[in-house]
Amino acid sequence: MDLPRDELLLLFDVDGTLTAPRQAITDEMKTFLYQSVLPRATLGVVGGSDLDKMCEQLNGQEFLHKFDYVFPENGLVQYEAGREMGRMSISQHLGEDVLQRFINYCLHYIADLELPIKRGTFIEFRNGMLNVSPIGRNCSTAERQAFDEYDRTHRVRQQMIDRLRGQFADVDLTYSIGGQISFDVFPTGWDKTFCLRHIAKRPKPFRQIHFFGDKTSPGGNDYEIYSHADTIGHRVTSPDDTRKQLSELLQLC
């Protein structure tokens, strides 16, 4: 890989790519990114979570200034060189009537679900999306892992999405499963490829944009950007696998 730093962009998912799900980035990964990768390429991170949750996982505000691009909420909020450059609003886009009808239906549906456990915070409102969690985002790490295993067999999230697609067929929404306990809902086109619109405004285009993510199958929240014509997609299985693939790509071995 002989491209100059300003012609090569490496974009990363967070959960399962830079960190274990909902865990903090390790010191080893930070050292690798900032000392070995950053001098060789422009760095960007795009996640479904809001900035506060990204800060929890990526060592506070440090990453906001280390990474050239930071895209919380699928890139519907954009940071460049540590400065906010813009944001979109799902409430303005959908309107309050549609938003309340959708939220009310979700809460009624979850209330009738029989699960091994339920906790709290079933719907999280973000600038550009809704995050829906049948178990509730307040669950512990052990409960999160247990639900993930339960969901693999019982397809709780997918069944809820199928019901929502039928109920709200008149609203142009996309449903995207990510992480272990929830799924995101947003206007069609507001997936992680949205961040590419901001990147495209750069006066000098990148010659290559590589994306690294773990939820790259259809229905996963990395699929659209992983398979986009403007990116070279890399499917990873863990932060260790991300390091391995980066070392091979940049010939760091």
PyMOL commands that set and color helices and strands:
alter all, ss='L'
color gray80, all
select helices_A, chain A and resi 5-7+27-37+51-57+62-66+73-75+90-94+96-111+141-154+156-167+194-199+223-226+239-249
alter helices_A, ss='H'
color red, helices_A
select strands_A, chain A and resi 8-12+42-46+69-71+77-80+83-87+123-125+130-132+173-178+182-187+208-213+232-235
alter strands_A, ss='S'
color yellow, strands_A
deselect
rebuild
show_as cartoon
